[in-house]
Amino acid sequence: MITTPLVLASTSPFRAELLARLQLPFDTFAPEVDETPQPRETPADMVRRLSILKAEAARADFPQHLVIGSDQCAVFDGAIIGKPGNHPNAVAQLSRFSGSRVTFLTGLCLLNTATGQQQVSVEPFDVHFRQLSSRQIDNYLRAEQPYACAGSFKSEGLGITLFEKLEGEDPNSLIGLPLIRLVGFLANEGIILPL
């Protein structure tokens, strides 16, 4: 039994699904945060800052809680890659990624709103793409339509067929919530899993 309730400061169904794997009850909160990168801000600094802001946005509504904030970006050739939004943009992204590596940076903040204690990390995860033909790219995009996903793929689905290899400490980071790090943060707050 946990004594401090959990809140996921995210509207992402993928993050909610990941958090549910820990078999802990939690509420969700929709943080209203401006996600515009700041001048000269590195991608890692951006996801760190936004993870904290998302957790802090829930403080007033959840004053005695553990709030989870998370943010993610994809980085290719030093530039942040956004969500494609449509088929032509997704084709362009995957065509650029063919035979290359894309790094995903996932920020995580666990905020104890009662004490103000923050635990924060940025988890990198590298995706190495196979050499992809135009036909493979088009077939994949028509099958999964991952237009709301950074990088134009869903690694938990057919997107796995696009990869040569994955490198990182926690494959959940790629989906949007680094559970291994989160379990450690929860342990620091006295929640030792599994319960």
C-alpha positions as CSV (number, residue, x, y, z in Angstrom):
1,M,0.0,0.0,0.0
2,I,1.3,3.4,-0.9
3,T,0.7,6.3,1.4
4,T,1.5,9.2,-1.0
5,P,-0.8,9.1,-4.1
6,L,0.7,9.3,-7.6
7,V,-0.1,11.7,-10.4
8,L,1.0,11.5,-14.0
9,A,1.2,15.0,-15.4
10,S,0.7,13.9,-18.9
11,T,-2.2,13.4,-21.4
12,S,-0.2,10.8,-23.3
13,P,-2.0,7.4,-23.5
14,F,1.4,5.8,-24.0
15,R,2.8,7.1,-20.8
16,A,-0.3,6.1,-18.9
17,E,-0.1,2.6,-20.3
18,L,3.6,2.4,-19.2
19,L,2.9,3.7,-15.7
20,A,0.0,1.2,-15.3
21,R,2.6,-1.6,-15.7
22,L,3.9,-0.8,-12.3
23,Q,0.4,-1.8,-10.8
24,L,0.1,1.4,-8.8
25,P,-3.0,3.6,-8.6
26,F,-2.5,7.0,-10.2
27,D,-4.4,10.1,-11.3
28,T,-3.7,12.0,-14.5
29,F,-3.3,15.7,-14.9
30,A,-3.1,17.8,-18.1
31,P,-0.3,20.2,-17.7
32,E,-0.5,23.4,-19.7
33,V,3.1,24.1,-20.4
34,D,4.7,26.1,-23.3
35,E,7.0,23.6,-24.9
36,T,8.8,26.1,-27.1
37,P,12.6,25.6,-26.9
38,Q,14.5,28.5,-25.4
39,P,17.3,30.2,-27.2
40,R,20.6,28.2,-27.1
41,E,18.9,25.5,-25.0
42,T,20.3,22.0,-25.7
43,P,17.8,19.2,-26.4
44,A,18.8,17.5,-23.1
45,D,18.3,20.8,-21.2
46,M,14.9,21.3,-22.9
47,V,13.4,17.9,-21.9
48,R,14.8,18.3,-18.4
49,R,13.2,21.8,-18.0
50,L,9.9,20.7,-19.5
51,S,9.7,17.6,-17.3
52,I,10.1,19.8,-14.2
53,L,7.6,22.3,-15.5
54,K,5.0,19.6,-16.2
55,A,5.4,18.2,-12.7
56,E,5.3,21.7,-11.1
57,A,2.1,22.5,-13.0
58,A,0.2,20.0,-10.9
59,R,1.5,21.3,-7.6
60,A,-1.5,23.5,-6.8
61,D,-4.1,20.8,-7.6
62,F,-2.2,17.9,-5.9
63,P,-0.4,19.4,-2.8
64,Q,0.3,16.0,-1.0
65,H,1.3,13.8,-4.0
66,L,4.1,12.4,-6.0
67,V,3.9,13.9,-9.4
68,I,5.5,12.5,-12.5
69,G,6.5,14.8,-15.3
70,S,8.1,13.6,-18.5
71,D,9.1,15.1,-21.9
72,Q,10.8,13.6,-24.9
73,C,12.5,14.8,-28.1
74,A,14.2,13.1,-30.9
75,V,17.6,14.4,-32.1
76,F,19.1,13.8,-35.6
77,D,22.2,15.5,-36.8
78,G,22.1,17.8,-33.7
79,A,18.6,19.1,-34.5
80,I,15.4,18.3,-32.7
81,I,13.0,16.3,-34.8
82,G,9.3,16.9,-34.2
83,K,6.2,14.8,-34.8
84,P,5.6,14.5,-38.6
85,G,1.8,15.3,-38.5
86,N,1.1,13.8,-41.9
87,H,2.2,11.1,-44.4
88,P,4.6,13.3,-46.6
89,N,6.4,14.6,-43.5
90,A,6.8,11.1,-42.1
91,V,8.1,9.8,-45.4
92,A,10.7,12.6,-45.4
93,Q,11.7,11.9,-41.8
94,L,12.2,8.1,-42.3
95,S,14.0,8.7,-45.6
96,R,16.5,10.9,-43.8
97,F,16.9,8.4,-41.0
98,S,17.5,5.4,-43.3
99,G,20.9,3.8,-42.4
100,S,21.4,6.4,-39.6
101,R,21.1,6.8,-35.8
102,V,18.5,8.9,-34.1
103,T,18.8,9.7,-30.3
104,F,15.7,10.0,-28.2
105,L,16.1,12.0,-25.0
106,T,13.4,11.4,-22.3
107,G,13.3,13.7,-19.3
108,L,11.8,12.5,-16.1
109,C,10.9,14.4,-12.9
110,L,9.3,13.0,-9.8
111,L,8.1,15.8,-7.6
112,N,7.0,15.4,-4.0
113,T,4.6,18.3,-3.8
114,A,4.5,18.0,0.0
115,T,8.2,18.4,0.6
116,G,9.3,20.1,-2.7
117,Q,11.8,17.3,-3.3
118,Q,12.6,16.8,-7.0
119,Q,14.3,13.9,-8.6
120,V,15.2,14.6,-12.2
121,S,17.0,12.7,-15.0
122,V,17.4,12.7,-18.8
123,E,17.6,9.2,-20.3
124,P,19.2,8.8,-23.8
125,F,18.1,6.0,-26.1
126,D,19.6,5.4,-29.6
127,V,17.7,3.9,-32.5
128,H,19.8,2.6,-35.5
129,F,17.7,2.4,-38.6
130,R,18.2,-0.2,-41.3
131,Q,18.7,1.0,-44.9
132,L,15.1,1.5,-45.9
133,S,13.6,1.5,-49.4
134,S,10.8,3.9,-50.4
135,R,8.5,0.9,-50.5
136,Q,9.3,-0.2,-46.9
137,I,8.8,3.3,-45.6
138,D,5.4,3.7,-47.4
139,N,4.2,0.3,-46.4
140,Y,5.1,0.9,-42.8
141,L,3.5,4.3,-42.6
142,R,0.3,3.1,-44.2
143,A,0.1,0.2,-41.8
144,E,0.6,2.2,-38.5
145,Q,0.1,5.9,-39.4
146,P,2.5,7.1,-36.7
147,Y,2.0,10.8,-37.5
148,A,1.7,11.9,-33.9
149,C,4.9,10.1,-32.9
150,A,8.3,11.8,-32.8
151,G,10.5,10.0,-35.3
152,S,7.6,8.7,-37.4
153,F,7.4,5.3,-35.8
154,K,5.9,3.2,-33.0
155,S,8.6,1.0,-31.6
156,E,6.0,-1.1,-29.6
157,G,4.4,-2.1,-33.0
158,L,5.5,-2.7,-36.5
159,G,8.1,0.1,-36.2
160,I,10.5,-2.5,-34.8
161,T,11.0,-3.7,-38.4
162,L,12.7,-0.4,-39.3
163,F,15.6,-0.9,-36.9
164,E,19.0,-2.5,-37.1
165,K,19.5,-2.2,-33.3
166,L,18.5,-0.3,-30.2
167,E,20.9,1.0,-27.6
168,G,19.9,2.3,-24.1
169,E,19.3,1.3,-20.5
170,D,15.5,1.2,-20.7
171,P,13.4,0.5,-23.8
172,N,10.4,2.1,-22.1
173,S,12.3,5.4,-22.5
174,L,11.7,5.2,-26.2
175,I,8.0,5.0,-25.7
176,G,8.1,8.0,-23.4
177,L,8.5,7.0,-19.7
178,P,11.8,5.5,-18.3
179,L,10.3,3.0,-15.8
180,I,13.6,1.7,-14.5
181,R,14.7,5.2,-13.4
182,L,11.2,5.9,-12.1
183,V,11.2,2.8,-9.9
184,G,14.5,4.0,-8.4
185,F,13.0,7.5,-7.8
186,L,9.9,5.9,-6.1
187,A,12.2,3.8,-3.9
188,N,13.8,7.0,-2.7
189,E,10.3,8.1,-1.7
190,G,9.8,4.9,0.3
191,I,7.7,3.0,-2.4
192,I,9.6,-0.2,-3.0
193,L,8.3,-2.2,-5.9
194,P,6.8,-4.7,-6.4
195,L,4.4,-4.1,-3.5
